[in-house]
Amino acid sequence: MTVVVVGAGPAGLTLANILRAASVDCVVLETESREFIEQRPRAGFLEEWAVRALERRGLAGRLLERAQVHTECEFRSAGRRHRFRYGELSGHRHFVYPQPLLVTDLVRAYADVADGDIRFGVRDVELHDIDTDRPAVSYTDPGTGERVRIDCAAVAGCDGARGVTRAHLGAEQITVARRDYGIGWLALLAEAPPSSDCVVFGLHPRGFAAHMARGPQITRYYLECPPGDDPANWPHDRVWSELHARLAVDGAPPLTEGPIVERRVLDMHNYVVEPMSHGRLYLAGDAAHLTAPIAAKGMNLALHDAFLLGDALVAYAADGDESGLRGYSAASLPRVWQYQEFSQWFADVLHGASSGDPFEAGIADARLRRLLGSPTGAAAFAELYIGKNADS
């Protein structure tokens, strides 16, 4: 039995490692180079359940050695700062480990240690006969220019929002539910030491802002901006002026400035594909669902999909048990929708002050006060923020 995994991101590589460990034949196809995927800038906020699941599968060695651990976050609103100790309430932690580092670890485990088959730089990937028991994937070899066809038992679509696997399915096969927030985030990476020991959320009439440590000398910042804005509209001085204005509160240390080495505008939107499988094609990660980085859920959902799908494919390969594959979509979607609901709720809290709508601003403030002032509200937020019991 052969499984073709299209896409070498966290979902595809985790799945490939699971299959390789179970001696299931697997081929990973990736359109980019190894160097590119190991350096592609992505966030890296991992929930503890996901880290422990990686650890059980022998895939978290360097992560556990190198990751920062967070148990608190901070809200800054109306000139005041409010620490929120979600670790004490939930009993769980976040691990800060940028996605490129996890991808590097997973590629090494699969390709270098386990001698797994991964083919970089492939072109013109096409899917064939996924409605049959004999699906196949073809691609153009980057070295020879020849077409290569791989016959397989299943195809895992892990190639993201713009990949070929989801595009292969039409409206008669899937439904795509989508939510656009009508806002953008300017994602910034600064060569500057963190100015706080935790994630900081700034709720400000000028727009939302956030601070997230990425290492002893690197800090991730976000600034709310118009959707589709040009990063060139945000030179160094404007960036730091807005960050100082939106994150300034009494008693907080001043921001440490440094060169901005990355500027990207992210349009905030979410979507969910239902079902997450059709025939012998199984979607995972951003190919199946996207959550805006509002609540740092995307990589965690990708890993959740990989664990479910990997176990289902191993069971099928071992004794022909198809129950896990048939139930894959139904098993994954409850967590997907829980995270989508939390993402939308949290977005309303974070962007209410800058909405320009007094009603939305009032609702957001009421939610924040409940989160900070009610033990029940605080416990509920902590559980959702850390992803505890999200499948229920």
N, C-alpha and C positions, 0 to 999 in steps of 0.2 A: 504494500500500500504506500502510495506517495501522496504527500500534501504539498501543494504549492502555496507559499505565503507571498503575497504581493505587498511590498512595503517593509522597509527596515527601520521602523520607528519603535517606540517602547512596546506597543502591542504585538507587532510582527516578530520582533526579536525575542520577547518573552515567550510567545507561543512556540517559536522555533526551538528555543532551549528546552521547553517542556517536551516537545516531540522527540528531540534528539536524545534526551535523557531516558526516554522510554523506548529507544531504538526504532522509532517510526521514521521512515524515509521522508525527508523534507528538503525542499528547495526554496530558498528565499531569493526573490527578484527585487532589485532596487534600481531606480532610474538614476540616482545620484551616485557620486563616488563615496568611498568609505571616509575619506578626509572630510567631505562636506557634511555627512550626517553626524560625524563626531564633533563638529564645530558649530553646527547650526544653532543659533541662539534660541533657547526656549527656557521657560520658567521651570522650577523644580521643587514644588511643595508636595511632599508625599505624606499621606496619612498613615498612621501606625499600622493599621490592619494590612495595608498594601506592603509595607516594609516587612512585616512578619511573614506574609505569604511568600515574598521573594526569598526571605531567609530560609524558610522551610524547603525551598527548592534549590538551595545552594547558590543563589544569585545576588546575595546582599553583602558579600564580604567587605568590599571596599566602601560600599555605602555606609555600613555601620561604623567603619573606622573613621570616615572623613566627614560625614554629614553633620551639620549643625542641628541641634534639637531645640524646638520652640514649644513653649507651653503657655505663652501669653501673647496677646495682641493689644494694641492701644488705639482708642478712638480719640480724635481731636475735633472738637466741635464748639462753636461759640466761644472761642478763646480758652477752653479748658481741655485738659487731658484726662482720659479715663482708662485705666488699666483693666483688662479683662483676662482673668486667669482661667482659661478654658481647660487647662490640664488638670487643675484641682477638681473641677466639676465633672469632667468626663473620664478621668483616669487614663487619658491617651495624649499622645504628643504628635507634633509635626516634625518631619525630617526634611531639612533643606538640602537638596542635592540636585543641582541643575541637570536638566534632561540630557545635555550632551555627555555628561559624565556617566549617567546611567546607560545611555546608548553605547558608549565606548566599552563599558563593562560587559554589556550583553553581547556585543559583537565579538569581543575577545573570548567570552565563554563559549559561544557557538562556533565561531570560525577557527580560532587559534587553538583553544583547548580541546574542543570536541570534534574538530575537523569537519564541521558542518558545511554544507554546500550553500554558498551565498554568492550571487552574481551581481556585481555592481555595474552601473552605467548602461543597463539594458534600455532599449528603445522600442517604441510602438508595441507595447504590451496589449494583447487581445485575449479575450476569454471565449471559449467555445463549448457548446453542448452542456451548459451547467444544469439544464433540465433533465439530463440523463445520468445514468450511473457511470458514464465514461467522459467526464469533463476533461478539458485540456486548456493549457495556457501557451500562447506563442509569443515570441519577441524577436527583435532584431539584435543579433550579437554585435556589440560595439567594436570588436576587433576584426571580425571577418565580413560584417555586413550581411551575413546569411540569416535566414529565418530559422528559428529553433522552436520546436513544438515539444511540450512536456505533457504526456498523458498522466492523469492522476485520479485519485479517488475523491478529493475535495480541494476547494480553493478558499483560502482565507484572504479576504480583502482588508488589508491593513494599510492602505496607501493614502489615507487622509481625505480631506474634504474635496479636493480637486482630482482625486485619483480616478483610474479607469474602472475600478470594480463597482463602485456605486453607480457610476454613469452607465454601466452595462444594464442596469435594471430600469425599467420604464414605469410609468404611472399605473399600469395595470398590475404591477408586481409589488410595488411598495408605495407607502404614503410618507411624505416628508412634512412634518409639523415644524414650523419655523416661527421664531420671535425676534424681531429687530427692535433694538432699544433706542435707535435714533441718536446715539451718542458715539463718540470715539474716545479712545485712550491713546495718548502719546506714550509709547513704551520707551524708556530711556535706560541706558546702562552707563553708569558713571565710574570712572577710575577715582573713587573717593571712599575712604573708610566709612562704614555705616555710622549713622548719627543716632541710632537707637539699637537696643539689644533685642528688639522684636519688630514684627510687622506693625506699621502705623497706617491707619486710615484717616485721612483728613477730609472732613465734611465742611465745605466752604461755599458761600454764595458765588465765588468766582469760578468754582468747579471743583470736582473731587481731585484728591491727590493721594498718593501712597508711597511709602518707603518700605523696602524689603531688602535686608542684607543678603548678599550673594557670596561673601567671603570677607576676609580681613581688610581687603583693599578695594572691593567692588560692591556697588550698591545698585539695586534696581529701583527705579522710580517710575511712577505713572502720573500723568496729568490728563484730566478730562479735556477734550477738545472737540471741535465739530467733526462729525463723521466724514471721512474722505479728505481730511486736512492734509496739506503738504508738509512733511517733516521739515522742509527747508524754511517754513514759516517760524521755526522755533530755534533761533540761534542760541548760543551759549548764554548770553546775558538774559534773554527773555525766559529761558528755561529756569535758571536759578532764581530770578525775580519771582516767578510764579510759585516755585516750590517753597521759597521762604514765606511768601504771603499766605499760601494755603495750608502750610503745616506749622505756622508759628502759633504757639500757645505759651502762657505763663509757666515758667518752671521747666520748660524743655530745653535741652542743650541746642545750640545753633547747628544748622546743617553744615557739614564739611563739604565744601565744593571741590570739584575736580573736573577733568576733561570728560565731555560726553562722547562716548565711543560708539554708541548705537542710538538711532532714532527710528522708530517705526510707528505708524498710526494703525491701530487696531479698531475696526468697526465692531461694536458690541452687538452680537447676535448669537442666538442659540438655535439648534435644530435637532430633531430626533427622527430617525428612519424606522418605520415599522412595516413589516417585521424586519429583523436584522439578518435574515437569511432567506434565500430562495434557491430551491433545487440543491445543488452541491456547492453553492457560494455562501460563505458566512462572513458578514461584515463585522469589523471590530475597530475600536478606537474612533478617531474622527471620521472615518468612512461611514460610521453608523450614527454618530451623534456628536454634537459640539456644544460645549458650554463656554461662554465667554470667560476670560480670566478673572472675573469678578470674585469668585470664591475658590479659585485654584483647584478645580475639580477634574480638569481634562485628563491629565496623565493618570490619575487614580482610576478613572473610569476605563481608560485603555487597558490598564493592568487587570482590572476586574474582568473585562471581556476575555483577555488572554488566558486567565486562569480557568474560567468556565469552558471556553472553547478547547483549550489544550486538554483538559481532563476528558471532555466528551470525545475528542478525536482519538485519544489514547485508548479509551474504552472500546471504541468502534474498531480500532486496529487490533486490539487484543482478542476480542471474541465476537465481533460483529454487532455489539450492543449499540443500537442507534438512538436509544432513548435520550441520551444527553444532547445529541445533535438536534433531534426533533424539538427538545425543550430549551435549546440554547437562547433563543430570542426572548422567550417568556421568562427565563431565569435572569437575564441581564436587565431587562427593561425596568423592573421596579426600582433598582438603584439609580438608573439613568433618570427616571422621572423625579425621584426624590431630590437628586442633585439639581435638576432643572428648576424645580419649584424653589429650592433654597437660593439658587442663583438669582432668580427673578425677585424674590423677597429682599435679598441682600442688595441688589441693584437699586431697588426703590429707597432703601435706607441710605445708601451711599450718595445717591444723586438727587435726593429730595431738596436739599438746601440750594442747589444750583439749577433747579428745574424752571425757575421763573414763575411757578404756579404756587400761590400761597397754600392751597389745599394739599398738594403733594408734599410741600415742605412741612406742613403741620403733621401729616400722617407719618412722614419719615421721622420727625422728632419724637412723636409719641412712641413709635416702635423702638427707637434708640433708648428712650427713657425706660421702657419696659424691659429691654434687654439688660440694661445696667442696674435697674432698681428692683426687679422682681426675681426672687430665687427660682421660681418656676420658669419664667421667661429666659433667665440666664442659662438654666440647665438645658432647656430645649435648644437654644442657640448653640451652646457648646457641643451638644451631641451631633447636630447637623454640620457644624463647622468642621469637626474632626472626622465626620463620616461614620460614626458609631451607629450600628444597628440600622443602616440605611436600606437594607433589603426588606425590612418589615413593613 
